[in-house]
């Protein structure tokens, strides 16, 4: 029998379901309304900003990098504008096909492809990256006529760094390259991320690196309205970039060029300093390199050639090369003896041509010796035996203390990164240097070789230049520096790098005068006579020769020895002797005796700087500038 439901019960069930459904609908509407209030009222400012950001784009405008000029205003580093062909990888469906198409009318070499691939690995895909730089006008015209075929490819005008003198002063100026993660970390360390938006290049070495944040300038911005596709519609506002500050150097570009030409194919270094200020007049490391190679990104082949060359052109020998000072060490030894009361100027020894210490014989460079030798003669004739005896009497720690006070074996603080300390030997140094107890002990016999600038002694050319400049300046020491003043391009204000003395060593003037008189004697009647014959000024100097390898009792024969095993040639000097305007240290690697290789280079430096006399065949400064 069929059972019928109660209509009233059925109606009540239906009403309950309707009420539940209605409640759910109301809840949903309440949630939607709440969300609408949250988005439109509470979060109004946030989303308005987001919408504005989508509509408006801030485009950075890279500032012009500051100039670098020498003390006479000659430009050593400047900028020029050129067109580049650039690709935004995220906007190109097929990169290889696109690049192949571009090669039909633009010269894109395999090295350009390799560089572009490397840039893609280092940068974000939505950034515009150059595939070819410095396009000709003809190439620009050809691309513009075909632009519609290449979405994501465009031509931009960019500024490029140029070093008009090529390799001259390359180790001073350094070079720039594309920003790397290491550079980015340095930027972040300075809190300068915003100022480097849109910047592609960063100083890598030399002054370009040390003064990067002065040279860079202040980035400008354009506020651009864009459409839904991100394409610019119009410029709403513009904040112009401020060019980087200009550097005026203490360097004399012509003097620098003269020195580099004087070295020729030889390796070595020269540092010339103004004793009264510490301003560097020339800082040469040979061989050099052309920093223009790095502006666009150096090719792997060129980098391999530079980096793997046995001549090591990328090494700044003036700051990083540590060499035994040879006999150039003797004037400092003599001054130390006077200041410590270990010798009087007139006190003499007899030099038989050797000095016996224990069971070892230390020989003089002159067979039969120099006879009776006082302090003056020991410097003028460069008597080794005098300094063997003196070193033994002084002891290694007394020697180290004095040499450290004049800056040997420590960084000078010059305004270029990466300076080496060199080696100032002492008992403490040896304990730190070696691990085995038998190696850590200092033996008295080791002091003997130190006395003539051999043994563990190893100093950089800039340290030797600073030391002789300090003698020329009667014991007042300055920090060597390359920048004379920094010019604010916005205000024109010049901020000088004041020549503040590091310290005054308090030497007795009578002791300094003894050394100065002997240094003058070197060029009048000693080892520097030939190099400074008929000079129109009085100079003071000391030649030096440092061993590259041990002779082990054999006689040194320059012409019978392989080039790479020949002695280094050194010379330290200042002029004019009565009122020094320039002091220098010269090193010619494997050049032999100091009087033969290094001293003649110093003569050319003094002749030009003091007399304006150019080496034969060299054009005057004005002619060079016109070229």
Secondary structure, DSSP 4 states (H G I P E B T S, - for coil): ---PPPHHHHHHHHHHHHHHHHHHHHHHHHHHHHHHHIIIIITHHHHHHHHHHHHEEEEEEPPPPPPEE-TT--EEEEEEEEEEEEEEGGG-S-HHHHHHHHTTTS---HHHHHHHHHHHHHS-TTSEEEEE-S--HHHHHHHHHHGGG-TTEEEEEEEEEE-TTTTTTHHHH--EEE--HHHHHHHHHTT-TGGGTT--EEE-SHHHHHTHHHHS-B-EEEEEEE-TTS-EEEEEEEE--BPPPEEEES--HHHHHHHHHHHTT--EEEEEE-TTT-BEEEEEEES---GGGGTS---HHHHHHHHS-TT-TTS-HHHH-EE--GGGGHHHHHHHHHHTTS--TT--EEE-SEEEETTEEEEPSSTT--EEE-HHHHHHTT-HHHHHHHHHHH-HHHHHHHHHHTTTTS----SSS-----B---HHHHHHH--SHHHHSPPHHHHHHHTTT-TT-BEEHHHHHHHHHHHHTTTEEE--BSEEEEE-TTT--EEE----EEEE----HHHHHHHHHHHHHHHHHSTTTTTTTT-SS-EEEEEEEE-SS--TTPPP-GGGS-GGGSPEEEEEEEESSSS--EEEEEEETT--SHHHHHHHHHHHHHHHHHH-PPPTTPPPHHHHHH-
